[in-house]
Amino acid sequence: MVTTKSMRHFAADCLYWAYKAKDPSQRQMMVDVARRWSKTAEEIDRRVREGRGEALPDLKSKLN
């Protein structure tokens, strides 16, 4: 199961791969992906704190 904790781990992995990348475009792509993982995790956590559901409806439909 994908959790917000695992999303943040994916983001950290992406930043590591960005650090290791020799090509600037690959580095930027990995940083962008890390930002998306982090932003999605934060949005889900915020919605849960506000009592508006476990996941974003559009994200949940994409994962199903």
C-alpha positions as CSV (number, residue, x, y, z in Angstrom):
1,M,0.0,0.0,0.0
2,V,1.2,3.5,-0.8
3,T,1.1,5.8,2.2
4,T,2.2,9.4,2.7
5,K,5.2,8.1,4.6
6,S,6.2,5.9,1.6
7,M,5.6,8.9,-0.7
8,R,8.1,10.9,1.3
9,H,10.6,8.0,1.0
10,F,10.1,8.0,-2.8
11,A,10.7,11.8,-2.8
12,A,13.9,11.2,-0.8
13,D,15.0,8.5,-3.2
14,C,14.4,10.9,-6.1
15,L,16.6,13.5,-4.5
16,Y,19.3,11.0,-4.0
17,W,19.1,10.0,-7.7
18,A,19.1,13.7,-8.7
19,Y,22.3,14.1,-6.6
20,K,23.9,11.2,-8.5
21,A,22.7,12.2,-11.9
22,K,25.4,13.6,-14.2
23,D,23.0,15.0,-16.8
24,P,21.4,18.3,-15.7
25,S,18.1,17.5,-17.4
26,Q,17.9,14.1,-15.6
27,R,18.7,15.9,-12.3
28,Q,16.0,18.4,-12.8
29,M,13.5,15.7,-13.8
30,M,14.2,13.8,-10.5
31,V,13.9,17.0,-8.4
32,D,10.5,17.7,-10.1
33,V,9.3,14.2,-9.3
34,A,10.5,14.5,-5.7
35,R,8.5,17.7,-5.4
36,R,5.4,16.1,-6.8
37,W,5.7,13.1,-4.3
38,S,6.2,15.5,-1.4
39,K,3.3,17.8,-2.5
40,T,0.9,14.9,-2.9
41,A,1.8,13.5,0.5
42,E,1.3,16.9,2.1
43,E,-2.1,17.4,0.4
44,I,-3.3,14.0,1.5
45,D,-2.2,14.6,5.1
46,R,-3.9,18.0,5.0
47,R,-7.2,16.6,3.7
48,V,-7.1,13.9,6.4
49,R,-6.4,16.4,9.2
50,E,-9.4,18.4,7.9
51,G,-11.6,15.3,7.9
52,R,-12.1,15.5,4.1
53,G,-11.1,11.9,3.3
54,E,-8.2,9.6,3.0
55,A,-6.9,10.6,-0.4
56,L,-7.5,13.1,-3.2
57,P,-10.4,11.8,-5.3
58,D,-8.5,12.3,-8.6
59,L,-5.4,10.5,-7.2
60,K,-7.4,7.7,-5.8
61,S,-9.1,7.1,-9.2
62,K,-5.7,7.1,-10.9
63,L,-4.4,4.5,-8.5
64,N,-7.4,2.2,-8.9
